[in-house]
Amino acid sequence: MAARSPSLWVLIAAAITTAIMVHPSFAALLTLPIQLGLLVVLRWTARREGRLEERAMYPTVKRGFA
């Protein structure tokens, strides 16, 4: 029943907000997984774009009748 209680969520939000105000590096700890995820996505996207540009430099040779 605690999951449905709004006062529990208000208490959790107040505790997190107070912790961030008292010690700002706590905010960095909370956002670290998000930042790491974005970094992985950025590297993956850059690698994918690099491969596409590399393929564009060398057009595929079509064999057979023209």
PyMOL Python script that loads the backbone (N, CA, C, O; Angstrom):
from pymol import cmd

cmd.read_pdbstr("""\
ATOM      1  N   MET A   1       0.819  -1.198   0.000  1.00  0.00           N
ATOM      2  CA  MET A   1       0.000   0.000   0.000  1.00  0.00           C
ATOM      3  C   MET A   1       0.863   1.262   0.000  1.00  0.00           C
ATOM      4  O   MET A   1       0.395   2.345  -0.351  1.00  0.00           O
ATOM      5  N   ALA A   2       2.112   1.112   0.392  1.00  0.00           N
ATOM      6  CA  ALA A   2       2.992   2.284   0.465  1.00  0.00           C
ATOM      7  C   ALA A   2       3.267   2.874  -0.917  1.00  0.00           C
ATOM      8  O   ALA A   2       3.516   4.073  -1.040  1.00  0.00           O
ATOM      9  N   ALA A   3       3.222   2.040  -1.954  1.00  0.00           N
ATOM     10  CA  ALA A   3       3.489   2.539  -3.298  1.00  0.00           C
ATOM     11  C   ALA A   3       2.390   3.490  -3.773  1.00  0.00           C
ATOM     12  O   ALA A   3       2.645   4.351  -4.616  1.00  0.00           O
ATOM     13  N   ARG A   4       1.179   3.346  -3.247  1.00  0.00           N
ATOM     14  CA  ARG A   4       0.083   4.220  -3.661  1.00  0.00           C
ATOM     15  C   ARG A   4       0.002   5.487  -2.827  1.00  0.00           C
ATOM     16  O   ARG A   4      -0.730   6.413  -3.178  1.00  0.00           O
ATOM     17  N   SER A   5       0.727   5.540  -1.751  1.00  0.00           N
ATOM     18  CA  SER A   5       0.647   6.691  -0.858  1.00  0.00           C
ATOM     19  C   SER A   5       1.431   7.875  -1.429  1.00  0.00           C
ATOM     20  O   SER A   5       2.646   7.782  -1.602  1.00  0.00           O
ATOM     21  N   PRO A   6       0.754   8.983  -1.723  1.00  0.00           N
ATOM     22  CA  PRO A   6       1.478  10.140  -2.256  1.00  0.00           C
ATOM     23  C   PRO A   6       2.434  10.748  -1.231  1.00  0.00           C
ATOM     24  O   PRO A   6       3.427  11.370  -1.608  1.00  0.00           O
ATOM     25  N   SER A   7       2.149  10.578   0.049  1.00  0.00           N
ATOM     26  CA  SER A   7       3.026  11.182   1.043  1.00  0.00           C
ATOM     27  C   SER A   7       4.401  10.513   1.029  1.00  0.00           C
ATOM     28  O   SER A   7       5.399  11.159   1.349  1.00  0.00           O
ATOM     29  N   LEU A   8       4.470   9.231   0.664  1.00  0.00           N
ATOM     30  CA  LEU A   8       5.769   8.568   0.554  1.00  0.00           C
ATOM     31  C   LEU A   8       6.601   9.194  -0.559  1.00  0.00           C
ATOM     32  O   LEU A   8       7.794   9.446  -0.389  1.00  0.00           O
ATOM     33  N   TRP A   9       5.961   9.443  -1.698  1.00  0.00           N
ATOM     34  CA  TRP A   9       6.685  10.032  -2.821  1.00  0.00           C
ATOM     35  C   TRP A   9       7.073  11.471  -2.520  1.00  0.00           C
ATOM     36  O   TRP A   9       8.144  11.914  -2.933  1.00  0.00           O
ATOM     37  N   VAL A  10       6.237  12.199  -1.821  1.00  0.00           N
ATOM     38  CA  VAL A  10       6.580  13.572  -1.415  1.00  0.00           C
ATOM     39  C   VAL A  10       7.762  13.539  -0.459  1.00  0.00           C
ATOM     40  O   VAL A  10       8.658  14.379  -0.548  1.00  0.00           O
ATOM     41  N   LEU A  11       7.768  12.580   0.448  1.00  0.00           N
ATOM     42  CA  LEU A  11       8.880  12.440   1.382  1.00  0.00           C
ATOM     43  C   LEU A  11      10.178  12.104   0.651  1.00  0.00           C
ATOM     44  O   LEU A  11      11.228  12.657   0.978  1.00  0.00           O
ATOM     45  N   ILE A  12      10.121  11.209  -0.332  1.00  0.00           N
ATOM     46  CA  ILE A  12      11.307  10.867  -1.115  1.00  0.00           C
ATOM     47  C   ILE A  12      11.797  12.077  -1.904  1.00  0.00           C
ATOM     48  O   ILE A  12      12.997  12.347  -1.937  1.00  0.00           O
ATOM     49  N   ALA A  13      10.884  12.805  -2.539  1.00  0.00           N
ATOM     50  CA  ALA A  13      11.269  13.992  -3.305  1.00  0.00           C
ATOM     51  C   ALA A  13      11.873  15.059  -2.403  1.00  0.00           C
ATOM     52  O   ALA A  13      12.850  15.707  -2.777  1.00  0.00           O
ATOM     53  N   ALA A  14      11.304  15.245  -1.228  1.00  0.00           N
ATOM     54  CA  ALA A  14      11.840  16.235  -0.294  1.00  0.00           C
ATOM     55  C   ALA A  14      13.230  15.827   0.194  1.00  0.00           C
ATOM     56  O   ALA A  14      14.108  16.675   0.353  1.00  0.00           O
ATOM     57  N   ALA A  15      13.428  14.536   0.428  1.00  0.00           N
ATOM     58  CA  ALA A  15      14.747  14.068   0.875  1.00  0.00           C
ATOM     59  C   ALA A  15      15.793  14.269  -0.212  1.00  0.00           C
ATOM     60  O   ALA A  15      16.909  14.703   0.074  1.00  0.00           O
ATOM     61  N   ILE A  16      15.446  13.960  -1.447  1.00  0.00           N
ATOM     62  CA  ILE A  16      16.395  14.146  -2.555  1.00  0.00           C
ATOM     63  C   ILE A  16      16.688  15.628  -2.768  1.00  0.00           C
ATOM     64  O   ILE A  16      17.845  16.012  -2.943  1.00  0.00           O
ATOM     65  N   THR A  17      15.658  16.457  -2.755  1.00  0.00           N
ATOM     66  CA  THR A  17      15.854  17.898  -2.933  1.00  0.00           C
ATOM     67  C   THR A  17      16.725  18.474  -1.824  1.00  0.00           C
ATOM     68  O   THR A  17      17.615  19.280  -2.094  1.00  0.00           O
ATOM     69  N   THR A  18      16.481  18.073  -0.593  1.00  0.00           N
ATOM     70  CA  THR A  18      17.294  18.546   0.533  1.00  0.00           C
ATOM     71  C   THR A  18      18.731  18.084   0.389  1.00  0.00           C
ATOM     72  O   THR A  18      19.655  18.853   0.654  1.00  0.00           O
ATOM     73  N   ALA A  19      18.937  16.840  -0.026  1.00  0.00           N
ATOM     74  CA  ALA A  19      20.295  16.333  -0.199  1.00  0.00           C
ATOM     75  C   ALA A  19      21.036  17.106  -1.285  1.00  0.00           C
ATOM     76  O   ALA A  19      22.227  17.382  -1.138  1.00  0.00           O
ATOM     77  N   ILE A  20      20.353  17.459  -2.368  1.00  0.00           N
ATOM     78  CA  ILE A  20      20.990  18.228  -3.442  1.00  0.00           C
ATOM     79  C   ILE A  20      21.342  19.629  -2.954  1.00  0.00           C
ATOM     80  O   ILE A  20      22.409  20.147  -3.282  1.00  0.00           O
ATOM     81  N   MET A  21      20.464  20.245  -2.182  1.00  0.00           N
ATOM     82  CA  MET A  21      20.739  21.596  -1.685  1.00  0.00           C
ATOM     83  C   MET A  21      21.881  21.582  -0.676  1.00  0.00           C
ATOM     84  O   MET A  21      22.693  22.507  -0.652  1.00  0.00           O
ATOM     85  N   VAL A  22      21.955  20.559   0.147  1.00  0.00           N
ATOM     86  CA  VAL A  22      23.009  20.494   1.160  1.00  0.00           C
ATOM     87  C   VAL A  22      24.343  20.124   0.515  1.00  0.00           C
ATOM     88  O   VAL A  22      25.378  20.704   0.842  1.00  0.00           O
ATOM     89  N   HIS A  23      24.317  19.168  -0.391  1.00  0.00           N
ATOM     90  CA  HIS A  23      25.549  18.701  -1.016  1.00  0.00           C
ATOM     91  C   HIS A  23      25.316  18.584  -2.519  1.00  0.00           C
ATOM     92  O   HIS A  23      24.794  17.565  -2.971  1.00  0.00           O
ATOM     93  N   PRO A  24      25.688  19.604  -3.316  1.00  0.00           N
ATOM     94  CA  PRO A  24      25.362  19.610  -4.755  1.00  0.00           C
ATOM     95  C   PRO A  24      25.946  18.433  -5.535  1.00  0.00           C
ATOM     96  O   PRO A  24      25.423  18.086  -6.594  1.00  0.00           O
ATOM     97  N   SER A  25      27.015  17.814  -5.038  1.00  0.00           N
ATOM     98  CA  SER A  25      27.565  16.686  -5.787  1.00  0.00           C
ATOM     99  C   SER A  25      26.607  15.499  -5.790  1.00  0.00           C
ATOM    100  O   SER A  25      26.769  14.578  -6.591  1.00  0.00           O
ATOM    101  N   PHE A  26      25.620  15.511  -4.912  1.00  0.00           N
ATOM    102  CA  PHE A  26      24.601  14.462  -4.919  1.00  0.00           C
ATOM    103  C   PHE A  26      23.816  14.491  -6.232  1.00  0.00           C
ATOM    104  O   PHE A  26      23.405  13.447  -6.739  1.00  0.00           O
ATOM    105  N   ALA A  27      23.614  15.682  -6.775  1.00  0.00           N
ATOM    106  CA  ALA A  27      22.925  15.803  -8.068  1.00  0.00           C
ATOM    107  C   ALA A  27      23.749  15.146  -9.170  1.00  0.00           C
ATOM    108  O   ALA A  27      23.198  14.526 -10.079  1.00  0.00           O
ATOM    109  N   ALA A  28      25.074  15.285  -9.086  1.00  0.00           N
ATOM    110  CA  ALA A  28      25.937  14.647 -10.078  1.00  0.00           C
ATOM    111  C   ALA A  28      25.829  13.129  -9.987  1.00  0.00           C
ATOM    112  O   ALA A  28      25.854  12.445 -11.010  1.00  0.00           O
ATOM    113  N   LEU A  29      25.710  12.606  -8.793  1.00  0.00           N
ATOM    114  CA  LEU A  29      25.560  11.157  -8.637  1.00  0.00           C
ATOM    115  C   LEU A  29      24.235  10.671  -9.216  1.00  0.00           C
ATOM    116  O   LEU A  29      24.164   9.580  -9.781  1.00  0.00           O
ATOM    117  N   LEU A  30      23.192  11.475  -9.075  1.00  0.00           N
ATOM    118  CA  LEU A  30      21.890  11.075  -9.617  1.00  0.00           C
ATOM    119  C   LEU A  30      21.867  11.102 -11.141  1.00  0.00           C
ATOM    120  O   LEU A  30      21.200  10.275 -11.763  1.00  0.00           O
ATOM    121  N   THR A  31      22.588  12.045 -11.747  1.00  0.00           N
ATOM    122  CA  THR A  31      22.555  12.186 -13.200  1.00  0.00           C
ATOM    123  C   THR A  31      23.648  11.388 -13.896  1.00  0.00           C
ATOM    124  O   THR A  31      23.689  11.365 -15.126  1.00  0.00           O
ATOM    125  N   LEU A  32      24.526  10.739 -13.158  1.00  0.00           N
ATOM    126  CA  LEU A  32      25.626   9.991 -13.769  1.00  0.00           C
ATOM    127  C   LEU A  32      25.148   8.901 -14.725  1.00  0.00           C
ATOM    128  O   LEU A  32      25.686   8.810 -15.828  1.00  0.00           O
ATOM    129  N   PRO A  33      24.174   8.072 -14.369  1.00  0.00           N
ATOM    130  CA  PRO A  33      23.728   7.048 -15.338  1.00  0.00           C
ATOM    131  C   PRO A  33      23.167   7.643 -16.627  1.00  0.00           C
ATOM    132  O   PRO A  33      23.371   7.086 -17.705  1.00  0.00           O
ATOM    133  N   ILE A  34      22.474   8.754 -16.524  1.00  0.00           N
ATOM    134  CA  ILE A  34      21.929   9.405 -17.717  1.00  0.00           C
ATOM    135  C   ILE A  34      23.057   9.915 -18.600  1.00  0.00           C
ATOM    136  O   ILE A  34      23.018   9.750 -19.820  1.00  0.00           O
ATOM    137  N   GLN A  35      24.065  10.537 -17.988  1.00  0.00           N
ATOM    138  CA  GLN A  35      25.192  11.065 -18.752  1.00  0.00           C
ATOM    139  C   GLN A  35      25.980   9.946 -19.419  1.00  0.00           C
ATOM    140  O   GLN A  35      26.400  10.088 -20.568  1.00  0.00           O
ATOM    141  N   LEU A  36      26.184   8.853 -18.726  1.00  0.00           N
ATOM    142  CA  LEU A  36      26.896   7.730 -19.326  1.00  0.00           C
ATOM    143  C   LEU A  36      26.108   7.136 -20.486  1.00  0.00           C
ATOM    144  O   LEU A  36      26.685   6.770 -21.510  1.00  0.00           O
ATOM    145  N   GLY A  37      24.801   7.041 -20.328  1.00  0.00           N
ATOM    146  CA  GLY A  37      23.965   6.547 -21.420  1.00  0.00           C
ATOM    147  C   GLY A  37      24.026   7.442 -22.645  1.00  0.00           C
ATOM    148  O   GLY A  37      24.110   6.954 -23.772  1.00  0.00           O
ATOM    149  N   LEU A  38      23.984   8.748 -22.428  1.00  0.00           N
ATOM    150  CA  LEU A  38      24.078   9.684 -23.548  1.00  0.00           C
ATOM    151  C   LEU A  38      25.441   9.607 -24.223  1.00  0.00           C
ATOM    152  O   LEU A  38      25.530   9.731 -25.445  1.00  0.00           O
ATOM    153  N   LEU A  39      26.496   9.406 -23.452  1.00  0.00           N
ATOM    154  CA  LEU A  39      27.828   9.278 -24.016  1.00  0.00           C
ATOM    155  C   LEU A  39      27.939   8.032 -24.896  1.00  0.00           C
ATOM    156  O   LEU A  39      28.539   8.077 -25.970  1.00  0.00           O
ATOM    157  N   VAL A  40      27.365   6.934 -24.442  1.00  0.00           N
ATOM    158  CA  VAL A  40      27.387   5.706 -25.233  1.00  0.00           C
ATOM    159  C   VAL A  40      26.612   5.894 -26.535  1.00  0.00           C
ATOM    160  O   VAL A  40      27.066   5.467 -27.596  1.00  0.00           O
ATOM    161  N   VAL A  41      25.452   6.527 -26.458  1.00  0.00           N
ATOM    162  CA  VAL A  41      24.649   6.768 -27.664  1.00  0.00           C
ATOM    163  C   VAL A  41      25.383   7.699 -28.621  1.00  0.00           C
ATOM    164  O   VAL A  41      25.349   7.485 -29.832  1.00  0.00           O
ATOM    165  N   LEU A  42      26.043   8.723 -28.102  1.00  0.00           N
ATOM    166  CA  LEU A  42      26.779   9.663 -28.947  1.00  0.00           C
ATOM    167  C   LEU A  42      27.925   8.965 -29.670  1.00  0.00           C
ATOM    168  O   LEU A  42      28.132   9.187 -30.863  1.00  0.00           O
ATOM    169  N   ARG A  43      28.673   8.122 -28.955  1.00  0.00           N
ATOM    170  CA  ARG A  43      29.780   7.390 -29.584  1.00  0.00           C
ATOM    171  C   ARG A  43      29.262   6.416 -30.637  1.00  0.00           C
ATOM    172  O   ARG A  43      29.858   6.284 -31.706  1.00  0.00           O
ATOM    173  N   TRP A  44      28.151   5.731 -30.339  1.00  0.00           N
ATOM    174  CA  TRP A  44      27.586   4.791 -31.287  1.00  0.00           C
ATOM    175  C   TRP A  44      27.131   5.513 -32.553  1.00  0.00           C
ATOM    176  O   TRP A  44      27.355   5.033 -33.664  1.00  0.00           O
ATOM    177  N   THR A  45      26.491   6.673 -32.378  1.00  0.00           N
ATOM    178  CA  THR A  45      26.011   7.445 -33.532  1.00  0.00           C
ATOM    179  C   THR A  45      27.174   7.954 -34.371  1.00  0.00           C
ATOM    180  O   THR A  45      27.122   7.893 -35.599  1.00  0.00           O
ATOM    181  N   ALA A  46      28.222   8.455 -33.726  1.00  0.00           N
ATOM    182  CA  ALA A  46      29.382   8.951 -34.464  1.00  0.00           C
ATOM    183  C   ALA A  46      30.063   7.831 -35.241  1.00  0.00           C
ATOM    184  O   ALA A  46      30.480   8.021 -36.384  1.00  0.00           O
ATOM    185  N   ARG A  47      30.171   6.664 -34.616  1.00  0.00           N
ATOM    186  CA  ARG A  47      30.784   5.523 -35.311  1.00  0.00           C
ATOM    187  C   ARG A  47      29.937   5.114 -36.511  1.00  0.00           C
ATOM    188  O   ARG A  47      30.468   4.793 -37.574  1.00  0.00           O
ATOM    189  N   ARG A  48      28.619   5.127 -36.335  1.00  0.00           N
ATOM    190  CA  ARG A  48      27.712   4.746 -37.434  1.00  0.00           C
ATOM    191  C   ARG A  48      27.815   5.742 -38.584  1.00  0.00           C
ATOM    192  O   ARG A  48      27.864   5.342 -39.748  1.00  0.00           O
ATOM    193  N   GLU A  49      27.847   7.047 -38.266  1.00  0.00           N
ATOM    194  CA  GLU A  49      27.969   8.054 -39.311  1.00  0.00           C
ATOM    195  C   GLU A  49      29.305   7.936 -40.036  1.00  0.00           C
ATOM    196  O   GLU A  49      29.374   8.120 -41.251  1.00  0.00           O
ATOM    197  N   GLY A  50      30.369   7.630 -39.288  1.00  0.00           N
ATOM    198  CA  GLY A  50      31.676   7.457 -39.906  1.00  0.00           C
ATOM    199  C   GLY A  50      31.688   6.300 -40.889  1.00  0.00           C
ATOM    200  O   GLY A  50      32.277   6.393 -41.967  1.00  0.00           O
ATOM    201  N   ARG A  51      31.035   5.212 -40.512  1.00  0.00           N
ATOM    202  CA  ARG A  51      30.956   4.065 -41.423  1.00  0.00           C
ATOM    203  C   ARG A  51      30.171   4.419 -42.684  1.00  0.00           C
ATOM    204  O   ARG A  51      30.546   4.027 -43.789  1.00  0.00           O
ATOM    205  N   LEU A  52      29.076   5.164 -42.510  1.00  0.00           N
ATOM    206  CA  LEU A  52      28.271   5.542 -43.678  1.00  0.00           C
ATOM    207  C   LEU A  52      29.058   6.459 -44.609  1.00  0.00           C
ATOM    208  O   LEU A  52      28.964   6.330 -45.830  1.00  0.00           O
ATOM    209  N   GLU A  53      29.835   7.389 -44.041  1.00  0.00           N
ATOM    210  CA  GLU A  53      30.650   8.272 -44.880  1.00  0.00           C
ATOM    211  C   GLU A  53      31.750   7.493 -45.578  1.00  0.00           C
ATOM    212  O   GLU A  53      32.075   7.773 -46.732  1.00  0.00           O
ATOM    213  N   GLU A  54      32.323   6.522 -44.891  1.00  0.00           N
ATOM    214  CA  GLU A  54      33.368   5.717 -45.505  1.00  0.00           C
ATOM    215  C   GLU A  54      32.813   4.895 -46.666  1.00  0.00           C
ATOM    216  O   GLU A  54      33.468   4.748 -47.698  1.00  0.00           O
ATOM    217  N   ARG A  55      31.612   4.364 -46.495  1.00  0.00           N
ATOM    218  CA  ARG A  55      30.987   3.617 -47.590  1.00  0.00           C
ATOM    219  C   ARG A  55      30.672   4.526 -48.778  1.00  0.00           C
ATOM    220  O   ARG A  55      30.747   4.098 -49.929  1.00  0.00           O
ATOM    221  N   ALA A  56      30.322   5.777 -48.495  1.00  0.00           N
ATOM    222  CA  ALA A  56      29.970   6.706 -49.570  1.00  0.00           C
ATOM    223  C   ALA A  56      31.195   7.073 -50.405  1.00  0.00           C
ATOM    224  O   ALA A  56      31.058   7.426 -51.576  1.00  0.00           O
ATOM    225  N   MET A  57      32.396   6.993 -49.814  1.00  0.00           N
ATOM    226  CA  MET A  57      33.603   7.335 -50.569  1.00  0.00           C
ATOM    227  C   MET A  57      33.914   6.290 -51.633  1.00  0.00           C
ATOM    228  O   MET A  57      34.470   6.617 -52.682  1.00  0.00           O
ATOM    229  N   TYR A  58      33.562   5.049 -51.373  1.00  0.00           N
ATOM    230  CA  TYR A  58      33.854   3.970 -52.309  1.00  0.00           C
ATOM    231  C   TYR A  58      32.535   3.390 -52.816  1.00  0.00           C
ATOM    232  O   TYR A  58      31.919   2.564 -52.142  1.00  0.00           O
ATOM    233  N   PRO A  59      32.101   3.820 -53.997  1.00  0.00           N
ATOM    234  CA  PRO A  59      30.820   3.308 -54.504  1.00  0.00           C
ATOM    235  C   PRO A  59      30.928   1.819 -54.807  1.00  0.00           C
ATOM    236  O   PRO A  59      31.992   1.317 -55.169  1.00  0.00           O
ATOM    237  N   THR A  60      29.829   1.141 -54.654  1.00  0.00           N
ATOM    238  CA  THR A  60      29.821  -0.293 -54.890  1.00  0.00           C
ATOM    239  C   THR A  60      29.954  -0.568 -56.395  1.00  0.00           C
ATOM    240  O   THR A  60      29.392   0.144 -57.227  1.00  0.00           O
ATOM    241  N   VAL A  61      30.692  -1.591 -56.706  1.00  0.00           N
ATOM    242  CA  VAL A  61      30.889  -1.978 -58.096  1.00  0.00           C
ATOM    243  C   VAL A  61      29.789  -2.976 -58.453  1.00  0.00           C
ATOM    244  O   VAL A  61      29.644  -4.023 -57.823  1.00  0.00           O
ATOM    245  N   LYS A  62      29.028  -2.625 -59.471  1.00  0.00           N
ATOM    246  CA  LYS A  62      27.948  -3.515 -59.905  1.00  0.00           C
ATOM    247  C   LYS A  62      28.467  -4.401 -61.033  1.00  0.00           C
ATOM    248  O   LYS A  62      28.966  -3.915 -62.048  1.00  0.00           O
ATOM    249  N   ARG A  63      28.341  -5.673 -60.839  1.00  0.00           N
ATOM    250  CA  ARG A  63      28.797  -6.619 -61.843  1.00  0.00           C
ATOM    251  C   ARG A  63      27.594  -7.158 -62.612  1.00  0.00           C
ATOM    252  O   ARG A  63      26.473  -7.227 -62.108  1.00  0.00           O
ATOM    253  N   GLY A  64      27.872  -7.523 -63.817  1.00  0.00           N
ATOM    254  CA  GLY A  64      26.797  -8.077 -64.645  1.00  0.00           C
ATOM    255  C   GLY A  64      26.616  -7.244 -65.890  1.00  0.00           C
ATOM    256  O   GLY A  64      27.500  -6.486 -66.289  1.00  0.00           O
ATOM    257  N   PHE A  65      25.471  -7.396 -66.489  1.00  0.00           N
ATOM    258  CA  PHE A  65      25.206  -6.648 -67.710  1.00  0.00           C
ATOM    259  C   PHE A  65      24.754  -5.240 -67.367  1.00  0.00           C
ATOM    260  O   PHE A  65      23.985  -5.019 -66.431  1.00  0.00           O
ATOM    261  N   ALA A  66      25.258  -4.289 -68.157  1.00  0.00           N
ATOM    262  CA  ALA A  66      24.948  -2.880 -67.893  1.00  0.00           C
ATOM    263  C   ALA A  66      23.629  -2.499 -68.475  1.00  0.00           C
ATOM    264  O   ALA A  66      23.207  -1.350 -68.349  1.00  0.00           O
TER     265      ALA A  66
END
""", "prot")
cmd.dss("prot")
cmd.show_as("cartoon", "prot")
cmd.util.cbc("prot")
cmd.orient("prot")
